[in-house]
Amino acid sequence: MSQASLTSLFTPSGKGSHASSSFTQPASSSKPGHTRKRSEVEDLSAEITPLKRQRVTASSRLQSAAPLAERLRPQSLEEFVGQPQLTEPGSLLMSQLDRGATGSIIFWGPPGCGKTTLARLLAKRTNAVFKELSATDSGIADVRAVVEEAKNLLALTGRRTILFLDEVHRFNKAQQDIFLPFLEQGHLQLIGATTENPSFRLTSALLSRCRVFVLERLTDDDIRKIVTQAVERVSKTNEAKEAAPHPAQRGEVHIVDDGSSDVASSQPDIEEPLTQVPQSSPPQASHPESSVTPSSTQSAPAFPAYPQLTPKVLNTLVSLSAGDARTALSLLELVLSASSSSDEAKLLNSLRRSVSTAYDRSGDARYDMISALHKSVRGSKGSAALYWLARMLGAGEDPLYIARRMVVCASEDIGLADSHALPLAMATYQACQVIGMPECRINLAHLVSYLAEAPKSTRAYEGYKRAEEAAKLDMTLPVPLMVRNAPTGLMQNLGYGHGYRYNPEFAHPVTNDYLPIQFRDEEFLLKEGDMRDKVWDEDALREWEFKENGGRPWAGRPAETASTSEGPQKPSSPPAEK
């Protein structure tokens, strides 16, 4: 190398030479034009504005890996969809929020109804420090660390800390007690989220320091709005990317690496599966092909760029989500990632197979459904009873659990009105043990239908409850001597069994002292047809006559009440048992 060449490296022009070389020599790629002369590159740089490499951070990579439901969480309460009883102006929660503090809260609701999102938005509105833990992977040590930080922050800056504890019911009683002193002193505000009934899963001490707000399952209209907004937000992001200039269209790629990122990456900030904007605005003359009106839905798809997202697919998506926004957005992500030429029937079948039935055999849903089944049988509604039976069996419920409940129902609700009900229930229970699913569903359907159509009588069940109440009054009352057992001569001499009349020996009825003297005149088991303890509700009877009897009067209505009457009343003579 000549001396002139060595000198040129240390002259001011060397700096300019090094800067211009960044156009032709990228750090980690071999692009065309790396052998161009400096003059050619300088001429080209005057025409093309160099593009800086997009900075990709660790947080952006994590965000791009998150599912669609996580990336599209609302950023303000105005964007929040659903739960109007909590978020509409004038509600109790919003009134507390307007005063600057919400206190400690327990959000109770089904999955995907907005508990986590609402907690984050409340913290954002109150300008409080937001800490988030999950009871599934956290313990007392994690809570103590948050509390200590919250106390220091409150003392130094005056800012409050909100701790959001997801799945709070996973904490046992000892772990829940850790919050009590800090909530009492105001060092920390707790927002707990649970899908379980707080009355059963949270301690009374914690509940007394928190207010419980119930979040309802989202309606179909809510889900449809959430899906539409999700498509709009994703579309705006992709439209912005498409609007950016692409140097590759000129045949060259010119990148200026400004050195701001120490980690080179070719991945985008956020990967989105959709670039189509739903046509939610009124039709415009300039874009007639994008207009969607009720009369043109058959000729033009709702989302022209993505014909696989048909109205039928959208309706199915809303239905399958069952009020769960997270499920709806997950299904939407599957639909939008499908091919635009996907067959509608196959796509619908795939969506249905991708959704599992939400049924927790240890949660409230199980007991709600078995209660609905039992009450349908009690109300002689065989169709409703079979529906709930199918729901439970289809969700994977143990058939023996249902059979056991029906054995109880056979005695509790049918009882003395049909003595064949209990043997049939026991036979069905044995059939479920021997045969198992899926065949034993037929045996259960037989039993449920029989019990629903059988006559009903609760005389035995209610009689026992009366006797039980009487027995609890005094558990030390002695057995009358007449009905005591007298196996020895001493007991006979003491009067045991004296005066007892053995009923089969007599050709006529006889009497004995069967009850303690305090209850000798009590009648626990009422006679058949005795309606003394039954309520006559005229309004309820008229509602039944209107809804289920075609507006005709009930056949058991007494003559004096067949005419118009107002208010609940007792008939002068009890109607016959129906």
ABEGO torsion letter per residue (X at the ends): XBAAAAAAAABAAAAAAAAAAAAABBAABBBBGAABBAAAAAAAAAABBBBBBBBBBAAAAAAAABBAAAAABBABAAABBEGAAAABBGBAAAAAAAAGBAEBBBBBBBBGAGAAAAAAAAAAAAGBBBBBBBAAABBAAAAAAAAAAAAAAAAAAGBBBBBBBBGAAABBAAAAAAAAAAAAAGABBBBBBBABBAAAABBAAAAAABBBBBBBBBBAAAAAAAAAAAAAAAAAAAAAAAABBBAAAAGBBBBBBAGABABBBABBABBBABABBBBABBBBAABAAABBBAAAAAABBABAABAABBAAAAAAAAAAAGGBAAAAAAAAAAAAABBAABBAAAAAAAAAAABBBBBBAABAAAAAAAAAAAAAAAAGBAAAAAAAAAAAAAAGBBAAAAAAAAAAAAAAAAEAABAAAAAAAAAAAAAAAAAEOAAAAAAAAAAAAAAAABBBBAAAAAAAAAAAAAAAABAABBBBAAABBBABAAAAAAGBGBGBBBAAABABBBBBBABBAAAAABBABBBBGBAAABBBBAAAAAAAAAAAAGGBBBAABBAAAABBBBEBBBBABBBBBX
